[in-house]
Amino acid sequence: MELAGRHVVVTGGAGGIGRALVRRFIAEGARAVVAADRELEPAQALAEETGALAIQFDAGSEAGVRALIDAAGETGGAIDIFVSNAGVPGAMGGPEAPEESWEEAWRVNVMAHVWAARALLPQMRARGEGYLINTASAAGLLTQVSSAIYSVTKHAAVALAEWLAIENGDAGVRVSCICPQGVRTPMLELALEEPAGAAALLAGGVLEPDDVAAAVVAGIGDERFLILPHPEVATHMERKASDPDRWIAGMRRLVRNARAQPA
């Protein structure tokens, strides 16, 4: 799919990867770009800079996602590309994490993609064209050792994108899933506070949000399902699939070594 002349909506569009995507889509000649975010002021600042439309929305409720889609449609017409990029890190740790953190991450990291697909698929299938792009994470293909919440919800996001791609490709609806590893955003800074999580994230190097945006544009052009800004993630996936026990043993070793280092 070409970006020129398209109507694109980016959630989580006021910062990090989302902000870089908004800027890049404008530069690629998109007809209309929506920067949707729960924080309106930074979204408005980005809109003033780029010519995008700022919309405040709540990714954690179906009503919020539907209101965004309705507002974008009223101002820019049919949505060609919807980038469901909003996400939350969730609490660190495992099953003992607070119930409210599990619930928030499930709503924002998983159900927001479900709600967007629920609202957009009927019209996209009727047109025989459309593109759903879900931001997950390399944690959804591998794992994030410092946070069970993040790992579980990002795995679910990947699984949903796979299902959507299989079920809707023949109807002309394309689906991509963005799975970066370390990207220089506030969410990364939080993850780096835990030694084992930091070791895993930094192993592949840290990209800038603009690097991810460039990878996404290339992935859209190729209509590629998995968009991997860190190419080495594909190698890790192959190793994990070919010998899961060996891969888990290697991850356990990485965790032990990282946590044994002096603070």
C-alpha positions, 0 to 999 in steps of 0.5 A: 500500500502506498501512503500518499493520499491515504487517511491514517490514524495513529493512537498513542500519537503524541510521543515516542514511536507514535509521534515519529509515525505521525511525522513520517506519514505526513512526510510520505504524503498522507492526505490526512493524519490523526494523532490520537492520544490521552494527553491532548496538549502534546498531541495539539503541539504535534498537530500544529507542527505537522498539520495532523489532527489532534484528538484526545481519546481513551484507549482503555475503553471501547467507547473511547476507541469508537469515538476516535474512529467516528471523529476521524471519519467525520473530518477525514473520511474513510480511514485507510490505515489505523495504527493501534499503537497506544500501550502501557508497560504494566507493573514489573514482576510476575503474577503478584502484580496488582490486579488493576495493573493486569486489567489496565494492560489487558484493556490497552495492550490487547482490547484496544486492538480488538475494539478497533478491528470490531469497528473498522473491519465491516467498512474495510471489508465492504470497500475491499481495502484497508490496513490494520497495524497493531504495535506489539513488541519483541516481547510478544514474540520472545519475552520481557523477563522483567514483566509478566504483564507486558509479556502476556499482553504483547503475546496476545496482541501478536496472536490477535494480529495473526488471526486478523491477517488470516481471516481478512486477507482474502477480503482485501484487508491487510494486517501488520504487527510492529515488534521492536525491541529496545526503542528510546522512549519513556517506556524503555527507561522504566524497563531498564530499571530492572537488571535482567530486563535491561540486559535483554533489551540492550542486547539488540541495541537501542533504536530511535523512534524515527528508525522504527517509523522508517521500518514501519513505512517500509513494512507497509510498502511491502505489506509485511505481516511482522515488522521487525525494526531489530532484524536480530529478533527474527534470528531469536525467534528461529532459535526459540522455535527450533529448540525451546528448552535451549532457548529458555535455558539461555534466557535463565542464564542471562537473568542469573548473570544480570541479577548477579552483577553489583548494583 
